[in-house]
Amino acid sequence: MMTESTTPHYVLCTNNAGYEDDLRLRTVYRVLPDESAANSNYLRLIDETGEDYLFPAAYFVPIEIPTEAEPLFAAT
């Protein structure tokens, strides 16, 4: 069973100012665990280049993915 810290967390991009090549508006991204980044109000996620980077948390809103759809979003 997954704990809160290991449960996949997803966000929707609502702002990509300054990151137009890396982030797409209205796109769902999976957040990777990074406590240090979270403490600084950043999120670590895999961007459009396929690499994981830090982005301002304010650029995203958290969303819930239906259980049936999680395999589609978790695939890398």
A tleap script that builds the chain and sets N, CA, C and O, in Angstrom:
source leaprc.protein.ff14SB
mol = sequence {
  NMET MET THR GLU SER THR THR PRO HIE TYR
  VAL LEU CYS THR ASN ASN ALA GLY TYR GLU
  ASP ASP LEU ARG LEU ARG THR VAL TYR ARG
  VAL LEU PRO ASP GLU SER ALA ALA ASN SER
  ASN TYR LEU ARG LEU ILE ASP GLU THR GLY
  GLU ASP TYR LEU PHE PRO ALA ALA TYR PHE
  VAL PRO ILE GLU ILE PRO THR GLU ALA GLU
  PRO LEU PHE ALA ALA CTHR
}
set mol.1.N position { 0.834 -1.176 0.000 }
set mol.1.CA position { 0.000 0.000 0.000 }
set mol.1.C position { 0.883 1.244 0.000 }
set mol.1.O position { 1.900 1.287 0.692 }
set mol.2.N position { 0.496 2.254 -0.773 }
set mol.2.CA position { 1.267 3.480 -0.861 }
set mol.2.C position { 0.914 4.407 0.296 }
set mol.2.O position { -0.240 4.486 0.716 }
set mol.3.N position { 1.914 5.100 0.798 }
set mol.3.CA position { 1.680 6.102 1.814 }
set mol.3.C position { 1.466 7.445 1.131 }
set mol.3.O position { 1.631 7.565 -0.083 }
set mol.4.N position { 1.102 8.445 1.908 }
set mol.4.CA position { 0.873 9.777 1.342 }
set mol.4.C position { 2.088 10.280 0.584 }
set mol.4.O position { 1.948 10.903 -0.468 }
set mol.5.N position { 3.291 10.015 1.110 }
set mol.5.CA position { 4.498 10.530 0.464 }
set mol.5.C position { 4.857 9.776 -0.812 }
set mol.5.O position { 5.592 10.306 -1.645 }
set mol.6.N position { 4.353 8.540 -0.989 }
set mol.6.CA position { 4.682 7.785 -2.194 }
set mol.6.C position { 3.528 7.710 -3.182 }
set mol.6.O position { 3.695 7.187 -4.283 }
set mol.7.N position { 2.365 8.222 -2.810 }
set mol.7.CA position { 1.233 8.229 -3.712 }
set mol.7.C position { 1.520 9.190 -4.858 }
set mol.7.O position { 1.935 10.323 -4.611 }
set mol.8.N position { 1.312 8.771 -6.105 }
set mol.8.CA position { 1.540 9.695 -7.218 }
set mol.8.C position { 0.704 10.955 -7.044 }
set mol.8.O position { -0.462 10.900 -6.653 }
set mol.9.N position { 1.316 12.071 -7.338 }
set mol.9.CA position { 0.677 13.369 -7.202 }
set mol.9.C position { 0.728 14.026 -8.578 }
set mol.9.O position { 1.768 14.019 -9.236 }
set mol.10.N position { -0.378 14.585 -9.001 }
set mol.10.CA position { -0.455 15.185 -10.322 }
set mol.10.C position { -0.871 16.639 -10.229 }
set mol.10.O position { -1.611 17.032 -9.327 }
set mol.11.N position { -0.384 17.439 -11.177 }
set mol.11.CA position { -0.711 18.849 -11.230 }
set mol.11.C position { -1.053 19.237 -12.666 }
set mol.11.O position { -0.647 18.578 -13.622 }
set mol.12.N position { -1.803 20.316 -12.787 }
set mol.12.CA position { -2.174 20.881 -14.081 }
set mol.12.C position { -1.430 22.189 -14.239 }
set mol.12.O position { -1.467 23.031 -13.342 }
set mol.13.N position { -0.761 22.377 -15.353 }
set mol.13.CA position { -0.007 23.600 -15.613 }
set mol.13.C position { -0.972 24.731 -15.974 }
set mol.13.O position { -1.763 24.614 -16.910 }
set mol.14.N position { -0.891 25.825 -15.218 }
set mol.14.CA position { -1.753 26.985 -15.468 }
set mol.14.C position { -0.958 28.218 -15.872 }
set mol.14.O position { -1.540 29.253 -16.196 }
set mol.15.N position { 0.377 28.114 -15.855 }
set mol.15.CA position { 1.238 29.238 -16.216 }
set mol.15.C position { 2.562 28.648 -16.686 }
set mol.15.O position { 3.117 27.769 -16.026 }
set mol.16.N position { 3.071 29.120 -17.813 }
set mol.16.CA position { 4.373 28.639 -18.279 }
set mol.16.C position { 5.323 29.785 -18.619 }
set mol.16.O position { 6.289 29.593 -19.357 }
set mol.17.N position { 5.051 30.971 -18.086 }
set mol.17.CA position { 5.877 32.148 -18.364 }
set mol.17.C position { 7.341 31.867 -18.032 }
set mol.17.O position { 7.684 31.494 -16.910 }
set mol.18.N position { 8.180 32.055 -19.024 }
set mol.18.CA position { 9.606 31.807 -18.851 }
set mol.18.C position { 10.018 30.368 -19.094 }
set mol.18.O position { 11.209 30.060 -19.145 }
set mol.19.N position { 9.037 29.481 -19.245 }
set mol.19.CA position { 9.312 28.055 -19.451 }
set mol.19.C position { 8.527 27.505 -20.648 }
set mol.19.O position { 8.147 26.335 -20.666 }
set mol.20.N position { 8.293 28.353 -21.631 }
set mol.20.CA position { 7.453 27.972 -22.762 }
set mol.20.C position { 7.940 26.735 -23.504 }
set mol.20.O position { 7.124 25.982 -24.035 }
set mol.21.N position { 9.250 26.504 -23.554 }
set mol.21.CA position { 9.787 25.330 -24.234 }
set mol.21.C position { 9.701 24.070 -23.384 }
set mol.21.O position { 9.794 22.958 -23.903 }
set mol.22.N position { 9.524 24.243 -22.082 }
set mol.22.CA position { 9.556 23.114 -21.156 }
set mol.22.C position { 8.188 22.701 -20.629 }
set mol.22.O position { 7.979 21.536 -20.291 }
set mol.23.N position { 7.259 23.648 -20.557 }
set mol.23.CA position { 5.933 23.377 -19.999 }
set mol.23.C position { 4.847 23.759 -20.984 }
set mol.23.O position { 4.972 24.741 -21.715 }
set mol.24.N position { 3.794 22.983 -20.997 }
set mol.24.CA position { 2.629 23.283 -21.845 }
set mol.24.C position { 1.443 23.600 -20.949 }
set mol.24.O position { 1.143 22.861 -20.012 }
set mol.25.N position { 0.773 24.704 -21.247 }
set mol.25.CA position { -0.432 25.052 -20.509 }
set mol.25.C position { -1.475 23.948 -20.642 }
set mol.25.O position { -1.558 23.285 -21.675 }
set mol.26.N position { -2.266 23.754 -19.597 }
set mol.26.CA position { -3.355 22.775 -19.558 }
set mol.26.C position { -2.860 21.332 -19.713 }
set mol.26.O position { -3.619 20.459 -20.134 }
set mol.27.N position { -1.593 21.081 -19.374 }
set mol.27.CA position { -1.034 19.745 -19.433 }
set mol.27.C position { -0.876 19.199 -18.022 }
set mol.27.O position { -0.518 19.931 -17.100 }
set mol.28.N position { -1.146 17.905 -17.860 }
set mol.28.CA position { -1.015 17.240 -16.564 }
set mol.28.C position { 0.403 16.703 -16.435 }
set mol.28.O position { 0.923 16.054 -17.341 }
set mol.29.N position { 1.015 16.986 -15.295 }
set mol.29.CA position { 2.366 16.506 -15.006 }
set mol.29.C position { 2.367 15.724 -13.701 }
set mol.29.O position { 1.629 16.049 -12.770 }
set mol.30.N position { 3.193 14.701 -13.642 }
set mol.30.CA position { 3.364 13.930 -12.416 }
set mol.30.C position { 4.488 14.564 -11.605 }
set mol.30.O position { 5.574 14.824 -12.124 }
set mol.31.N position { 4.218 14.806 -10.346 }
set mol.31.CA position { 5.195 15.415 -9.455 }
set mol.31.C position { 6.066 14.319 -8.851 }
set mol.31.O position { 5.561 13.309 -8.361 }
set mol.32.N position { 7.366 14.527 -8.892 }
set mol.32.CA position { 8.310 13.604 -8.289 }
set mol.32.C position { 8.594 14.056 -6.853 }
set mol.32.O position { 8.655 15.257 -6.589 }
set mol.33.N position { 8.766 13.122 -5.936 }
set mol.33.CA position { 9.038 13.503 -4.545 }
set mol.33.C position { 10.336 14.307 -4.432 }
set mol.33.O position { 11.378 13.893 -4.939 }
set mol.34.N position { 10.261 15.446 -3.768 }
set mol.34.CA position { 11.438 16.264 -3.507 }
set mol.34.C position { 11.089 17.226 -2.377 }
set mol.34.O position { 10.582 18.323 -2.608 }
set mol.35.N position { 11.370 16.793 -1.157 }
set mol.35.CA position { 11.005 17.584 0.025 }
set mol.35.C position { 11.712 18.930 0.051 }
set mol.35.O position { 11.115 19.935 0.436 }
set mol.36.N position { 12.971 18.963 -0.352 }
set mol.36.CA position { 13.727 20.210 -0.361 }
set mol.36.C position { 13.088 21.218 -1.321 }
set mol.36.O position { 12.953 22.396 -0.989 }
set mol.37.N position { 12.700 20.757 -2.497 }
set mol.37.CA position { 12.046 21.639 -3.470 }
set mol.37.C position { 10.717 22.146 -2.922 }
set mol.37.O position { 10.405 23.330 -3.041 }
set mol.38.N position { 9.940 21.258 -2.326 }
set mol.38.CA position { 8.642 21.635 -1.773 }
set mol.38.C position { 8.797 22.691 -0.691 }
set mol.38.O position { 7.981 23.607 -0.595 }
set mol.39.N position { 9.839 22.568 0.126 }
set mol.39.CA position { 10.085 23.554 1.177 }
set mol.39.C position { 10.402 24.932 0.612 }
set mol.39.O position { 10.243 25.940 1.301 }
set mol.40.N position { 10.850 24.979 -0.642 }
set mol.40.CA position { 11.172 26.246 -1.312 }
set mol.40.C position { 10.074 26.672 -2.284 }
set mol.40.O position { 10.284 27.564 -3.106 }
set mol.41.N position { 8.901 26.036 -2.193 }
set mol.41.CA position { 7.755 26.339 -3.061 }
set mol.41.C position { 8.022 26.040 -4.534 }
set mol.41.O position { 7.596 26.774 -5.425 }
set mol.42.N position { 8.735 24.947 -4.761 }
set mol.42.CA position { 8.966 24.447 -6.109 }
set mol.42.C position { 8.463 23.013 -6.195 }
set mol.42.O position { 8.289 22.339 -5.180 }
set mol.43.N position { 8.233 22.559 -7.414 }
set mol.43.CA position { 7.855 21.174 -7.669 }
set mol.43.C position { 8.879 20.566 -8.609 }
set mol.43.O position { 9.351 21.229 -9.532 }
set mol.44.N position { 9.222 19.315 -8.379 }
set mol.44.CA position { 10.092 18.592 -9.308 }
set mol.44.C position { 9.190 17.713 -10.164 }
set mol.44.O position { 8.444 16.877 -9.653 }
set mol.45.N position { 9.270 17.918 -11.473 }
set mol.45.CA position { 8.480 17.098 -12.385 }
set mol.45.C position { 9.218 16.906 -13.688 }
set mol.45.O position { 10.183 17.608 -13.990 }
set mol.46.N position { 8.750 15.950 -14.448 }
set mol.46.CA position { 9.343 15.685 -15.755 }
set mol.46.C position { 8.658 16.592 -16.757 }
set mol.46.O position { 7.442 16.529 -16.936 }
set mol.47.N position { 9.442 17.436 -17.411 }
set mol.47.CA position { 8.879 18.416 -18.338 }
set mol.47.C position { 8.807 17.854 -19.753 }
set mol.47.O position { 8.981 16.654 -19.969 }
set mol.48.N position { 8.551 18.726 -20.699 }
set mol.48.CA position { 8.383 18.318 -22.098 }
set mol.48.C position { 9.676 17.806 -22.733 }
set mol.48.O position { 9.635 17.171 -23.787 }
set mol.49.N position { 10.817 18.074 -22.109 }
set mol.49.CA position { 12.081 17.568 -22.652 }
set mol.49.C position { 12.361 16.149 -22.195 }
set mol.49.O position { 13.287 15.508 -22.693 }
set mol.50.N position { 11.560 15.643 -21.242 }
set mol.50.CA position { 11.765 14.302 -20.715 }
set mol.50.C position { 12.692 14.258 -19.518 }
set mol.50.O position { 12.974 13.181 -18.991 }
set mol.51.N position { 13.169 15.408 -19.084 }
set mol.51.CA position { 14.053 15.506 -17.929 }
set mol.51.C position { 13.282 16.049 -16.736 }
set mol.51.O position { 12.270 16.732 -16.895 }
set mol.52.N position { 13.775 15.737 -15.529 }
set mol.52.CA position { 13.109 16.309 -14.356 }
set mol.52.C position { 13.803 17.597 -13.949 }
set mol.52.O position { 15.030 17.671 -13.874 }
set mol.53.N position { 12.989 18.606 -13.691 }
set mol.53.CA position { 13.462 19.924 -13.298 }
set mol.53.C position { 12.553 20.490 -12.231 }
set mol.53.O position { 11.472 19.965 -11.964 }
set mol.54.N position { 13.013 21.576 -11.623 }
set mol.54.CA position { 12.207 22.289 -10.645 }
set mol.54.C position { 11.470 23.434 -11.334 }
set mol.54.O position { 12.025 24.134 -12.181 }
set mol.55.N position { 10.214 23.603 -10.952 }
set mol.55.CA position { 9.391 24.692 -11.464 }
set mol.55.C position { 8.638 25.313 -10.302 }
set mol.55.O position { 8.366 24.631 -9.313 }
set mol.56.N position { 8.293 26.595 -10.398 }
set mol.56.CA position { 7.545 27.235 -9.319 }
set mol.56.C position { 6.206 26.535 -9.081 }
set mol.56.O position { 5.444 26.306 -10.020 }
set mol.57.N position { 5.929 26.200 -7.833 }
set mol.57.CA position { 4.674 25.521 -7.494 }
set mol.57.C position { 3.461 26.376 -7.873 }
set mol.57.O position { 2.391 25.836 -8.154 }
set mol.58.N position { 3.618 27.693 -7.882 }
set mol.58.CA position { 2.510 28.589 -8.211 }
set mol.58.C position { 2.046 28.442 -9.663 }
set mol.58.O position { 0.976 28.939 -10.015 }
set mol.59.N position { 2.819 27.778 -10.499 }
set mol.59.CA position { 2.464 27.584 -11.906 }
set mol.59.C position { 1.518 26.401 -12.124 }
set mol.59.O position { 1.136 26.107 -13.257 }
set mol.60.N position { 1.147 25.732 -11.045 }
set mol.60.CA position { 0.355 24.497 -11.152 }
set mol.60.C position { -0.753 24.473 -10.107 }
set mol.60.O position { -0.675 25.125 -9.066 }
set mol.61.N position { -1.784 23.699 -10.422 }
set mol.61.CA position { -2.823 23.403 -9.438 }
set mol.61.C position { -2.889 21.883 -9.312 }
set mol.61.O position { -2.807 21.169 -10.312 }
set mol.62.N position { -3.039 21.389 -8.082 }
set mol.62.CA position { -3.119 19.933 -7.897 }
set mol.62.C position { -4.437 19.396 -8.438 }
set mol.62.O position { -5.473 20.054 -8.343 }
set mol.63.N position { -4.390 18.206 -9.000 }
set mol.63.CA position { -5.597 17.552 -9.497 }
set mol.63.C position { -5.589 16.095 -9.060 }
set mol.63.O position { -4.539 15.534 -8.747 }
set mol.64.N position { -6.761 15.497 -9.044 }
set mol.64.CA position { -6.875 14.074 -8.748 }
set mol.64.C position { -7.153 13.336 -10.049 }
set mol.64.O position { -7.989 13.750 -10.853 }
set mol.65.N position { -6.449 12.255 -10.235 }
set mol.65.CA position { -6.619 11.407 -11.413 }
set mol.65.C position { -7.482 10.218 -10.988 }
set mol.65.O position { -7.191 9.587 -9.972 }
set mol.66.N position { -8.530 9.901 -11.738 }
set mol.66.CA position { -9.318 8.712 -11.393 }
set mol.66.C position { -8.433 7.469 -11.380 }
set mol.66.O position { -7.525 7.338 -12.201 }
set mol.67.N position { -8.696 6.575 -10.462 }
set mol.67.CA position { -7.906 5.354 -10.312 }
set mol.67.C position { -7.765 4.612 -11.633 }
set mol.67.O position { -6.693 4.091 -11.942 }
set mol.68.N position { -8.834 4.560 -12.410 }
set mol.68.CA position { -8.806 3.834 -13.686 }
set mol.68.C position { -7.839 4.463 -14.687 }
set mol.68.O position { -7.337 3.770 -15.572 }
set mol.69.N position { -7.570 5.761 -14.564 }
set mol.69.CA position { -6.714 6.443 -15.520 }
set mol.69.C position { -5.268 6.549 -15.062 }
set mol.69.O position { -4.402 6.907 -15.860 }
set mol.70.N position { -4.982 6.247 -13.799 }
set mol.70.CA position { -3.610 6.404 -13.292 }
set mol.70.C position { -2.556 5.675 -14.121 }
set mol.70.O position { -1.480 6.237 -14.324 }
set mol.71.N position { -2.800 4.453 -14.615 }
set mol.71.CA position { -1.755 3.803 -15.422 }
set mol.71.C position { -1.373 4.610 -16.667 }
set mol.71.O position { -0.220 4.564 -17.095 }
set mol.72.N position { -2.303 5.333 -17.241 }
set mol.72.CA position { -1.998 6.138 -18.427 }
set mol.72.C position { -1.078 7.301 -18.083 }
set mol.72.O position { -0.203 7.653 -18.874 }
set mol.73.N position { -1.264 7.896 -16.919 }
set mol.73.CA position { -0.444 9.039 -16.520 }
set mol.73.C position { 0.884 8.609 -15.919 }
set mol.73.O position { 1.864 9.349 -16.002 }
set mol.74.N position { 0.937 7.443 -15.323 }
set mol.74.CA position { 2.154 6.982 -14.666 }
set mol.74.C position { 3.168 6.428 -15.651 }
set mol.74.O position { 4.349 6.326 -15.321 }
set mol.75.N position { 2.737 6.069 -16.848 }
set mol.75.CA position { 3.651 5.500 -17.846 }
set mol.75.C position { 4.700 6.519 -18.223 }
set mol.75.O position { 4.383 7.675 -18.504 }
set mol.76.N position { 5.950 6.094 -18.231 }
set mol.76.CA position { 7.033 7.009 -18.614 }
set mol.76.C position { 7.794 6.464 -19.776 }
set mol.76.O position { 8.744 7.094 -20.242 }
savepdb mol mol.pdb
quit
